[in-house]
């Protein structure tokens, strides 16, 4: 197995997911998941399966001005020939602002599986990176993402 190629393919899958979010396209996001795929949102909400994702995400995009993600892939681990885990950090610049809002920083984890020669999302989790009582870690993450947002 070519691990470099596999890591690249999983990274592309993640980038497509982020791009779909950034374009507020619920259908494009949902199409990246397996039929049993799950998404756990920033607020802890769970969406199961593409149909529920389309419904829930369409409502979110329709009711909220969701800022785009600024993301950095930290690592991709191959779990076997047909599965991998990607971990990334993200931040957001809220509408009307010019700087990242550290309160919106998050860790993202994507579990991908290869189905019929195509990588799909089995689980995507977006966890707030609040680092309670450790403001230096919040600042460090924000600085790392600022570098990405300025490129």
C-alpha positions in Angstrom: 0.0 0.0 0.0 1.2 3.5 -0.9 0.7 5.4 2.4 1.7 8.7 0.9 -1.0 8.4 -1.8 -3.6 7.2 0.7 -2.8 10.1 3.1 -3.2 12.5 0.1 -6.5 11.0 -0.9 -7.9 11.3 2.7 -6.6 14.9 2.9 -8.4 15.7 -0.4 -11.6 14.2 1.1 -11.3 16.5 4.1 -10.6 19.5 1.9 -13.8 18.8 -0.1 -15.7 18.6 3.2 -14.3 22.0 4.4 -14.9 23.5 0.9 -18.6 22.3 1.0 -19.0 23.9 4.5 -17.3 27.1 3.3 -19.7 27.3 0.4 -22.6 26.5 2.7 -23.5 23.5 0.5 -25.3 20.8 2.6 -25.8 18.4 -0.3 -22.1 18.5 -1.3 -21.2 17.8 2.3 -23.6 14.9 2.7 -22.4 13.3 -0.5 -19.0 12.8 1.0 -20.3 10.5 3.7 -21.1 6.8 3.8 -24.7 5.8 4.2 -24.0 5.2 7.9 -21.8 8.3 8.2 -22.1 10.5 11.3 -21.2 14.1 12.1 -20.8 15.5 15.6 -21.0 19.3 15.5 -19.3 22.1 17.5 -22.3 22.2 19.9 -22.3 18.4 20.3 -25.3 17.8 18.0 -25.3 14.4 16.1 -26.4 14.0 12.5 -26.7 10.5 11.2 -26.7 9.6 7.5 -26.7 11.8 4.4 -30.4 12.6 4.4 -30.4 13.9 8.0 -27.2 15.9 7.2 -28.8 17.6 4.2 -31.9 18.5 6.2 -30.0 19.7 9.3 -27.2 21.5 7.5 -29.6 23.2 5.1 -31.5 24.6 8.1 -28.2 25.7 9.8 -27.0 27.4 6.6 -30.4 29.0 6.1 -30.7 30.4 9.6 -27.1 31.3 10.5 -24.3 33.2 8.9 -21.8 30.4 9.3 -18.2 31.6 8.9 -15.8 29.6 6.7 -13.2 27.4 8.2 -9.5 28.1 8.1 -8.0 24.7 8.5 -4.7 23.0 8.9 -4.3 19.2 8.7 -2.0 18.1 11.5 -1.8 14.4 10.6 -3.3 11.5 8.8 -2.9 8.0 10.2 -3.6 4.9 8.1 -5.5 2.3 10.2 -5.5 -0.4 7.6 -5.9 -0.7 3.9 -9.4 0.7 3.9 -9.5 3.2 6.8 -7.7 6.2 8.1 -8.0 9.0 10.6 -7.3 12.7 9.8 -6.8 15.3 12.5 -6.9 19.0 11.8 -7.2 22.3 13.6 -9.6 25.1 12.4 -10.5 28.6 13.2 -13.1 31.0 11.9 -13.3 34.7 11.2 -16.9 35.8 12.0 -18.9 37.9 9.5 -18.0 41.6 9.8 -14.7 40.8 11.5 -11.1 40.7 10.2 -9.5 38.4 12.8 -9.9 34.8 13.9 -12.2 34.5 16.9 -10.3 32.2 19.4 -13.6 31.1 20.9 -14.4 29.4 17.5 -11.1 27.4 17.3 -11.7 23.6 17.1 -10.0 20.3 16.6 -11.5 18.2 13.8 -11.3 14.5 13.5 -12.3 12.7 10.3 -12.5 8.9 10.1 -12.5 7.8 6.5 -13.2 4.4 4.9 -12.6 3.3 1.3 -15.8 2.0 -0.3 -15.9 0.9 -3.9 -12.5 2.5 -4.7 -13.7 5.9 -3.2 -12.8 7.4 0.2 -15.9 8.5 2.2 -16.4 10.0 5.6 -17.6 7.6 8.3 -17.3 10.0 11.2 -16.5 13.7 11.4 -16.3 15.4 14.8 -15.7 19.1 15.4 -14.6 19.7 19.0 -14.2 23.2 20.5 -10.6 23.9 21.5 -11.3 26.0 24.6 -8.3 24.8 26.7 -10.0 25.9 30.0 -7.5 27.7 32.1 -4.7 27.5 29.6 -4.9 30.7 27.5 -1.4 30.1 26.2 -2.6 27.1 24.2 -5.6 29.1 22.8 -3.1 31.8 21.7 -0.7 29.2 20.2 -3.4 27.6 18.1 -4.8 31.0 17.0 -1.3 32.1 15.9 -0.8 28.9 13.9 -4.1 29.4 12.1 -3.4 33.2 11.6 -0.4 32.1 9.5 -2.7 30.0 7.3 -5.4 32.7 7.0 -2.7 35.2 5.8 -1.4 33.0 3.0 
